[in-house]
Every structure is written in structure tokens, then in C-alpha cells.
């Protein structure tokens, strides 16, 4: 049984959507500090929905000293991501240009799918470059021992961020494939429309009713005038010949 490339890409796309939704509720980054005695003295966990959190209560000196600052993505981006994800899920399940859906509607949903893939790429690239590294949060993993404090620090990405890679890998092929299909349909439709329009333009004659009526009336008047003038001219000639002949007699 031959493998349907589109079906495979579509299935992966749906999987990517589910994983992308789940990733929002998982941890994206960990910062831990463990003393030489094995005691955890620093612990910060980042989640895109719930911001940075810690199991320590206020007053823990080392923990508060290493609290990440300005390393939180705007919640608005996460909201836009979730809305785009839901709309993209609806589009992939219920709309397809190959099933006869309107091209304009499918083209709009295709824009949503491409935007979702771009958001996955945004999280993968922008999050570490603009929120982690500038704030001293090493990426993707670092183990650092501070001999002055006798504390070993662990910097690492969490499963939520890692799943973003998987989601991007799953959604990119179908988004690109669907975009190419819609582009092809769009070109074919434009080609057919242009061909029909050119044909109509070549065979269509612009009708000016007033001009046609005036032309017909002129032709009729010319015909009547010609028909009435010819007999009259012959009669006059015959009559003049008769008068001339009669006078000579």
C-alpha cells in the first residue's frame, strides 16, 4: 500500500500541535545550586505561563540572590501562540483546498499555519538569545562549581522547551507542503480565469443600442430614398420625351 505523503505530514502536524499545547504547561528552564554537602540551596524553575517559581520560601539568602531577573517572555506572546494553535488545529481538521473549500478561506488558514511554525521558531531561537543568555542563564546545559561558595550550579533547559523542537519538526513539513499546494491551486485558478477573460474579450462585441438604431434608420432611409427616386426619375424622362415628341407633331 503506497504511503500518502500528505497524510503523513498532516498526522505529524496534528502531533506537533498537541505537543505544542502540552509544552506550555511544562517547565522550560531549571537553575539549581547544590552545596558540597548535597543540600539544594538555589532552585528556580521557569514556565511560560506561570513565570519563575521556587520551592523555597522568602528569606532564603542564596536562593533570592540568584533569582533570574528580566528573563520572562511576555504573556501576550503566549496568548497569541495558544490562539494561533487552536485556529490552526481547526483549519487542519476541517478545511482543505483539495476537498473543494474556497481558496480564499484556505489561504487565510494557511497564513495561520505558517504563523504558528514561525512562533515555534521564535521560542526556539529568541527565548535563549534574548531572555536566557543576556541574564547569565546558560544554554542549553552547563554545570559550574563555585569554589568560593562550595556550590555546584546546574543550568539546563526543561522538557517544555525541548518539546518545542519536536513540535517545530512536526509542523514545518505540512505547513510548507500545504503552502505549495495552495500556491499551485492559486496559479491554476488565475491561469484559467485569465484564459477565459481573454477569450471573452476576443469574442465580445461592445453593443451600442443607440448607435445601432441610428445606423439601421439611416440605412432604411437611404434605401427608401433610392427606391423612390429611381422610378420618379424614369417617369420624368418618359414624360419629357412624350411632351417633346408631341410638340414636334
Secondary structure in CASP SS format (residue, H / E / C, confidence):
PFRMAT SS
TARGET T0000
AUTHOR 0000-0000-0000
METHOD secondary structure of the structure
MODEL  1
X C 1.00
X C 1.00
X C 1.00
X C 1.00
X H 1.00
X H 1.00
X H 1.00
X H 1.00
X H 1.00
X H 1.00
X H 1.00
X H 1.00
X H 1.00
X H 1.00
X H 1.00
X H 1.00
X H 1.00
X H 1.00
X H 1.00
X H 1.00
X H 1.00
X H 1.00
X H 1.00
X C 1.00
X C 1.00
X C 1.00
X C 1.00
X C 1.00
X E 1.00
X E 1.00
X E 1.00
X E 1.00
X E 1.00
X E 1.00
X E 1.00
X C 1.00
X C 1.00
X C 1.00
X C 1.00
X E 1.00
X E 1.00
X E 1.00
X E 1.00
X E 1.00
X E 1.00
X E 1.00
X E 1.00
X C 1.00
X C 1.00
X C 1.00
X E 1.00
X E 1.00
X E 1.00
X C 1.00
X C 1.00
X C 1.00
X C 1.00
X C 1.00
X C 1.00
X C 1.00
X H 1.00
X H 1.00
X H 1.00
X H 1.00
X H 1.00
X C 1.00
X C 1.00
X C 1.00
X C 1.00
X C 1.00
X C 1.00
X C 1.00
X C 1.00
X C 1.00
X H 1.00
X H 1.00
X H 1.00
X H 1.00
X H 1.00
X H 1.00
X H 1.00
X H 1.00
X H 1.00
X H 1.00
X H 1.00
X H 1.00
X H 1.00
X H 1.00
X H 1.00
X H 1.00
X H 1.00
X H 1.00
X H 1.00
X H 1.00
X C 1.00
X C 1.00
X H 1.00
X H 1.00
X H 1.00
X C 1.00
X C 1.00
X C 1.00
X H 1.00
X H 1.00
X H 1.00
X H 1.00
X H 1.00
X H 1.00
X H 1.00
X H 1.00
X H 1.00
X H 1.00
X H 1.00
X H 1.00
X H 1.00
X H 1.00
X H 1.00
X H 1.00
X H 1.00
X H 1.00
X H 1.00
X H 1.00
X H 1.00
X H 1.00
X H 1.00
X H 1.00
X H 1.00
X H 1.00
X H 1.00
X H 1.00
X H 1.00
X H 1.00
X H 1.00
X H 1.00
X H 1.00
X C 1.00
X C 1.00
X C 1.00
X C 1.00
X C 1.00
X E 1.00
X E 1.00
X E 1.00
X E 1.00
X E 1.00
X E 1.00
X C 1.00
X C 1.00
X C 1.00
X C 1.00
X E 1.00
X E 1.00
X E 1.00
X E 1.00
X E 1.00
X E 1.00
X E 1.00
X C 1.00
X H 1.00
X H 1.00
X H 1.00
X H 1.00
X H 1.00
X H 1.00
X H 1.00
X H 1.00
X H 1.00
X H 1.00
X H 1.00
X H 1.00
X H 1.00
X H 1.00
X H 1.00
X H 1.00
X H 1.00
X H 1.00
X H 1.00
X H 1.00
X H 1.00
X H 1.00
X H 1.00
X H 1.00
X H 1.00
X H 1.00
X H 1.00
X H 1.00
X H 1.00
X H 1.00
X H 1.00
X H 1.00
X H 1.00
X H 1.00
X H 1.00
X H 1.00
X H 1.00
X H 1.00
X H 1.00
X H 1.00
X H 1.00
X H 1.00
X H 1.00
X H 1.00
X H 1.00
X C 1.00
X C 1.00
X C 1.00
X C 1.00
X C 1.00
X H 1.00
X H 1.00
X H 1.00
X H 1.00
X H 1.00
X H 1.00
X H 1.00
X H 1.00
X H 1.00
X H 1.00
X H 1.00
X H 1.00
X H 1.00
X H 1.00
X H 1.00
X H 1.00
X H 1.00
X H 1.00
X H 1.00
X H 1.00
X H 1.00
X H 1.00
X H 1.00
X H 1.00
X H 1.00
X H 1.00
X H 1.00
X H 1.00
X H 1.00
X H 1.00
X H 1.00
X H 1.00
X H 1.00
X H 1.00
X H 1.00
X H 1.00
X H 1.00
X H 1.00
X H 1.00
X H 1.00
X C 1.00
END
